[in-house]
Every structure is written in structure tokens, then in C-alpha cells.
Amino acid sequence: MQISEEFHGAVLVVTAAGRIDSNTAADLEAVLPARVSDNAATVMDLSAVSYVSSAGLRVLLKGAKIAKSTGHKLSLAGLNPSVQEVFDISGFSTIFTIEPDVEQALAAIG
């Protein structure tokens, strides 16, 4: 998995590419919780993610909990249909703000 970061104004966009599974979730965990804690608004771009396992969901949930506890915002963007299905089945779709793409996520954070 590859992770990149870019600011769009005051909003940090963290982009992941590849699979988020038990082999790569630690890479995301090394980045996402700190970024959510340090920035008032973060968008997690998952448009290039082909698979998310329970280990990946755990890291994203950790980011959501940090956002909630700090009053910050974390939005997810660009979930492909198979990743969206994992979120729907697991109930994670109700935990996160999910937008179709980064542009709409940035507009929603506003």
C-alpha cells in the first residue's frame, strides 16, 4: 500500500492506494491517527484502494474515534463498490461520512 498526503486549503487529504489488510494496516495506522488528531479536517481518499480487511477497518475506526474526541472531522471518499460493500455489511457506513469523491468531500467539509 502507498500513502500520500496533500493539503487542499486547510483540509488534509490522505490518499491510500492498494490493499488495506493485515500486512499493510500498520502503515496506515502510523499515519492516520496522528493526522486526524493534528488537523481539524481530514479526507481519507480510498479511490485507489481495492480491498479493506477487518484490520483496515480497525485503523479507520481509530481515526473516527480520534476525530470525535478532538472535535475534528474525518470523511472518507471514493470507495469502490467492493470496499463500499464491506462498509455496508460491517455497519461502518453509518459511522463515517462517505462522499463519492475527494471534491465532494472537500465541499461537504466546507
Secondary structure as UniProt FT lines:
FT   STRAND          2..8
FT   TURN            9..10
FT   STRAND          11..20
FT   TURN            22..24
FT   HELIX           25..29
FT   TURN            30..31
FT   HELIX           32..38
FT   STRAND          41..52
FT   HELIX           54..70
FT   STRAND          73..77
FT   HELIX           81..90
FT   HELIX           92..94
FT   STRAND          97..99
FT   HELIX           102..109
//
